[in-house]
């Protein structure tokens, strides 16, 4: 009897192991449909269906947030709204165009959410923050968030008094918000003297509600603390981590996002820190000073900041004048990659010629898209020149395509806290012709796997007995993101990928892919392994 029980336990273990293996395969191939055109809009009158979607945001729990249009019939006007879906699949309305903007005198309504392609920010708690236009004095812009305790609230709008700077300052420009996991929203704002035309300065604001909105940096404050002085004229592109640290760009050459400047790191009640400030020495460049910064910053929860810094080209030449730098403090900056340096794993004679803005992973790596000699681009990840690794570059074999290769212009990456990287690229055949465009992501072992591509056949049905196959014509997903910067992300730490796809039959939908997800064993699987351990242990043997 004892031997029979032992055999049954062993059999149970192998069944469990096979079930787990099948679960891995299903997870990797699995696709969850969030919403499809033609679906009934939850909470709307019967017959009102989705007609179009924007790129979705995704959080760690598998919740999504997205913008969508809908209508009841071909002759009815389109409705535009923001929606959230929780992990069990329930879609709920956040706010609809045409609804009153609460907390604003004059009874304005929400006119739009910026552009139809804009994604709201979605944090781990399921809070959202977003930019909107209001019907007030022509067009007024505003930032909304439900990160506080009172539900969805208007945090700031143009024309309203700006707190913290001076009693006679108004908001004249409102930037796109970012949101951390505690519900703290940050945004940039252009400020003006009351009833005075033009823009008199900029500020960075943080808060969970209108009552606790705080000014953490203003151009006047920065002028008094930095060597740049009156050259600073604009602040924008803030990011915020889960320890309430913000980083943002300080422009010295005008209100253009492409003006020169440097990066500031700030925390409420703490002294501002500057990175890449003109005139300060750049690390590992033999006494050459920064001429400024030419990118938005990235940040993670450890307070590590990454950016593209520039040096005086007359001192160091081209392309050596640019590089990716990162550090926790201005005195701990280090070079991650620099123009003119050999590009690791890219082949003999290939070197860096330029860089896109880096993102900071939760594991301490800066992830960025680089220009390479030979008119190629490559995605890299690393925390120093010593551990920089190539994720993919133009000309590499494209996994999932027999004989296919990435086009020369691989796309901007996104990264999660595990350091897994996602990007997209065109695919070329052996003759150099474009045959597809796809999304790739790394699994936990750093192996690139194909998520989806044009020409892909997706089963958009979640019912295993009623498949619904459709051919992908195109897709959109969030790029240039990381999960500890407060920006909207479509790539969570489980490896799930959220994207919007449209099909050859004219339909479209919002989806979550599990192509690079490896599920954790469930309780039954763990029990099976434990039983096997007991069965084969010395204590289970009969004494002779």
N, C-alpha and C positions, 0 to 999 in steps of 0.2 A: 504493500500500500504506500509505504514511504517513497519508493522509487516512482510509483505512478504520480504521486503528488509533485515530486521533483520534475518529472517530465512535463506535467501540466504547467508548472511555473515557467519552465524554460520555453514552452510553446507560447505562453502568454507574453513573455518578453519579446520573442521574435515577432509576434503579431503586432505588439506595441511599436517595435522598432520600424516595422514595415509601414504601419499607419503614420508614424511620424515622418518617415521618408516621403510618403505620398503627400502628407501635409505640406512639406517643404516644396514639393513640386507644384502643388496646387497654389500655394502662396505666391510662388515666383511667377506663375502664369496668370494668377488671379487678377480680375478687373472688377472693381465695384462701380456701378453706375449711380451717380449722385442725382442727376436730373437729365431729362431728354426734352428736346422740343416736342411739343404735342402733349406733354404731361400736364395734368390739371395742376394749376397753381394752388398750393395749400392756403386755405383761408379765404380764397377768392370766390366770387360767384361761379356756379357751375358753368363750364364751357370756356372759362378763361384759362388759356394754356400758354406755356413757355414758347417763345419764338426765337430767342437768341440769348447767348451767354457771353460773359467776359471771363478773363483768366481767373481761376479760383485761388484763394489762399487756403493753407492747410496748417493745422497745429499737431502737436505730439499725440493727442488723443484721437486723431483721425477726423476731427471736425473740419468742415469747410465753410468758407464765406465767399460769396460771389455776387456779381451784379447780373441782372437778367432783364429782358424785355418780355412782355406778354400782351395778349389781347384776346377778346372773346370771339371776334369774327373779322374777316378781311376788310370790312368797312369801318371797324372801330379803331380809335386811336391806340397807339402803343402805350402801354404802361411800363415804367422803368422803376426798378426797386432793388434793394440789397436784401440778400437772404443768408441765413446760416443753416447748416445741417449738423446735427449732433452725431455721435458715434453709433447710435442705433438707427440712423437713417431718417429721423424726423426733420423736415425742412420747416423753418419758421421765418416770417417776415421781420426784418430789422426796421426798415423805413421805406416808404414809397415816394417817388416824385409827385409833387403836388400836395403832400401832407404839410401841415403847419410846422414851422420851426419853433419848437417850444422855447420859452425863455427869451424871446425877442419881441420888443414892442413894435407895433405897426402890423402885426399878423402876417409876416411874410411866409411864403411856402418854399419848399425845396424845389429848385428849378432843374438841377442836374447834379451828378456826382463827378464833375470834371469831364472826363471822357468816358465813353462806353467801355474802353479797354482797361480802365483803372480797377485795381483790386483793393478792397479794404484790408486793413491790417487786422489780423486775428491772433490773439495770444493764447497761452495754454489754458487759461480759465474759460475761454470762449468769448471774451470781450472783443469788441471791434472798435476801431477808430477809422474815420474817413473824412475826406475833403468834400465839400459841397458848395454849389452856387445857390443863392437865395434870390427871390424876387423882392428886392428892397433897394430903392434908389437906383433903378436900372438893374445892375447885377452886383450883389454883395457876395463875398466868399466867406466860408466858415469852416471850422473844425468841430466835429462831433465825436463823442466817445461814450461808451457805456461801462467804462472801467471803474467808475465810482460806485457808490451805494444807492444811487437814485435812478438807475436805469440810464437810458440814452439821454445825454445832455449836450447842449451847445457849449463848447469851451471858450470859443473866441470867434469874432466876426469882424470884417472890415467895417470901419465907421464907429465901432464901439471904443470905449475908453480902454487903454492898455494899462494893466496894473503893474506896479512895481517900479517903473522907470521915473515917471513924473506925473503929476496930476493933470497936466495938459497935453498928454500924448495919446494919440488914437492909433488903432490898427489901420494900415492902408493896404497891406499885402499880407496874405496868410499862406503859409507853405503847407505841403503835404505832411501829415502827421506820421510819427512812429509810436509804437506802443510796446511796453515791456510786459512780462508775465504777471506783474503785480497791479496792472491796470494804469500805470503811469504813462501819460501821453506827453510827447515832446514835439515841438514844431518851431519853425522859424517865422518871423514876422517883420514886415516893414513898418516903421513907425513914423508918425508925422505930428508936428505941433497942431494943436486944436485949431481947426478952420484954416490951416496953412497949406497951400497947394504943395505937392511934391513929397519927397521921401527924405526925412531928416536923420534916419538911422535905422539900425536893425537890432533885433533881440532874439534870444532863444528862450522859449517858455516851456515849463513842465508842470503837470498837474493831473489829478484824477477827476477834478470837478471844477466848475467856475470859481467856487469859493476858495480853493487852495492853489489856484494858478499862480506860479511864481516865475519871475524873471531871473534866470541864472547867469545870463551874460548879455551885455549890451555894448555897442561899439564904444561908447564913452568909457565904460568900465575896462574894456580891453585896451583902449588907448592909454589909460593910466597905468596899466600893468605890463605893457610890452614895449619893446624897442621900436616897433613899427610906428607907433604914435598915431598921428592923424591919417596915415595911409589906409588904415582899415575903414572900409566904407560899407561892407555888407557881410552878413552871416547867413549861412544856409546849409542844407543837407545834413541835418542832425541825425545821429543814431543814438540809441540808449540801451544800456545793458540791464540785467536784472538786479544789479547792485546800485541802481540810480545814478550811474555815471553816464554822462552824455559826451559825445565828441561831435565836432562840426567844423565846417570850413569857414575861415575868415578871409574874405576877399580884399585885396589891396588895389585892385585895378579896375574897379567899377562894379556895376550890379550884374554883370554877365556871369553865369555859372562857370564860364571858362576863363575868368580872370585869374591872375596869379594871387597867391596868398599863402596861408599856412593852416594847420589844424590846431584846434583848441580842445582840450578835455576839461570838463567841468562837472562839479557835483555841488548840490545845494549846501551852502555854508563852507565850502572849501575853496582854496586858492586855485585860480585857473592855471592850467599847464599848457604850454605851447610845444608843438612838434613841427620841425621843419621850418622854423621861423627864419626869414632871410637874414643872413649875417652870422647865424650860429653854425658851428662846425658840423659837417656831416660825418658820421662814423665811417671808419675804414677807408677814407678817401684822401689820406695824406694831407691833412690841413686845409682842404677845400671846403668852403662854406655853402650852405643851402642858398639858392636864389629864390626858393619858395616851394610850394606844393601845387600839384596840378591834378588833384583828384578829390573825390569825396572820400571820407575816412571809413574804415571798418573798425568794429570794436567787438570784444567778447566779454564774458562775465568776469574774467580775471583782470579786466581793465587794459588789456593789450590793444594797442591802436596800430593800424596799418594804413599806409598811404603811398602814393607815387610822389616822390620828391624830385626836385630839379636842382641842378648845380649850374654854375656859370659855364656855358659851352666854350667860352673863350679860354677858360683855364683847363678844362678836361677834354674838350672836343666832342664830336658827335660819333656814335650815339651814347658815349659814356656819361653825358650830362644828366641822364634820367635813371631812376631806380626805384625798386620797391623797398620800403623801410618799415620796421615795426619795433614796438617796445612798450613797456609799461609806463615809463617816464621819459622825459626828454633826454636825460643823461644815460638811459639804458637802450637807446636806439641801436639797431643793428641793420646791416644790409641783408636782404633776402635774395635779391637779384638786381643786377645792374646792367645797363646798356653796354654792349661791347664784350661782356663776359660770355664764355662758352655756354650754350644752352644744354644742360644735362640731358643725355639720352636722345638728343636730336640729330646726332650724326656728326662726323668730322667737319670742322670749319663752320658749323652753324652757331650763330651767336644772337643774343638779345638785341633788339633795336628799339623797343618801346613797350609800354605796359598800359593795360586798362586798370581801373581802380580795383584794389584787392578787397576780398572779404575775409573776416577773421572767423575761423572755426573754433568751436568750443574746446578742441584738443590743442589749441595753440598754434595751428598752422595758418599762414596767409595763403589764400587761394586766388589765383588771378589768371587772366588771359594775357599772353605776351605776343608781341610782334617778333618774328624771327627773320633772320637773313634768308634770302631765297623766296621772299614774298609768301611766307607761310605764317600761320598763327598756331600757338600751342597753349594748352591749359596746364598750369603748374601748381604744386602745393608744397609748402615747407615753411620752416621757421628760421632758416639761415641758409647761407650759400652751401653749407656742408651737407644738408639733408634734403635739398630741393629735389623733387621728383616730377617727372613728366607723366601727366594723366593721359593726354592724347594730343596729337598734332596733325595738321594737314598732311595727307599722304599715308598715314597709318592705316592698317587694315581695320575695316569697320565691322565689329562683331555682329553676327546675324546676317551678314551679306556675303555670300560666297564670291570671292574675288573683288568685292567692293572696297573702296578706300574713302577715308574722310576727305572732303574738299579742302582747299587751302585755308578757307576762312571758317575754322571751328568757332562755335558761339561762346558767349559769356557763360561762365560757370555759376552754379549754386552749390552750397556746401552745407552739410548738417554738422551736429556737434561731434559725431564720430569721425569726422574728416572724410566721409564719403562725398564724392564730387559728382555732379550732374551737369550735362551740357547738351547742346544739339549741334548738328552739322549736316551739310549736304553730303550725299554719297555719290561717288563717281565709279563708273565701271572701268574695265581695263583700257578702254579707248578714250577715257577722260570725259565721257558724257555723264551728265547728272541723271541719276536714275531714281533718287529718293531723297528725303530729308527725314532725320529721325532724332529721337531723344535717347541718350545713354546715361546710365548711372552706375557707380561702383557698388558692388556688394560689400559685405563686411570684410572680405578677404582682398579687396582692392581690384577685383576682376570686373571689367566693364561688361554690362549687360544691356541689351536693347530693350527699351521700354515700349516704344511704339514708333511708327514711321508712316509717311505717306505711302499709300498702297497697302497698308496693313489691313487685315480683316479682323475686326473686333466683334466679339460677342457682347452686345450691350445689354443682354438680359441677365438678371441675377437669378432667374429660375432655371435650374439645370435641366428641366424637362421641356422648356420652351425657349430654345436658343434663338437669338436674333442677330444675324451677322451683317455688318455694314463695313464698307471700304472707306478708309481714312483719306480725305482729300487734303486736310491741313490741320494744324494744331497750334495752340499757344500755351506757354507755361511761364512761370516766374523765373527770371534769371538775375544774376548779380545780387544774390541774397545769401544770408547766413541766419542761423536761428537764435543768436544772442545779440542782435543789433536792433531789434524792434521793427525791422522792415517786414512787409508781408513775405511769406515764404511758401513754396509749394513742395518742399522736400523735407520731411520730418525725420526725427532721429531713429525711427523704426525702419526707415528706408522707403516709406510710402511716397509716391509721387502723384500730385494733383495736376490735372491738365484739362484744357478745353479742346475738343476736337470737332471738326465738321466733316461730313461725309459726302460721298458722290451722289447720294439720293436727295441732297438738300437739307437733311436733318443735322442736328448737332447735339452735343451734350457735355456735361461735366463729369469727370471720372477720377477715380483713385486707383493707381496701379500698385500692385504688390510684387513687381518684377524682381526687386532686389531685397525683399523682406524674407528673413528666415525666422519662422515662428518659434517661440519658446515652447518647450514640452509642457503639455497640460498635466493636471493632477494625476490622471489615469496613467499617463506615460511614466511619470516619475514613480508611481506605485509599482508599475511593472518592473522597472529597473531595480527598485528596492527589493522586491520579492526574489528576483534572480540572485541578487547579492546574498540574500539569506539562504537561498537554496544551495548555493555553491560554497557557502562559508564552512569552515571546519566544524562549527557548532551544530551544523545540520546533519553531520555524518553520525551514523550509529556506532557506538563503541563495540569493538570486537572482543 
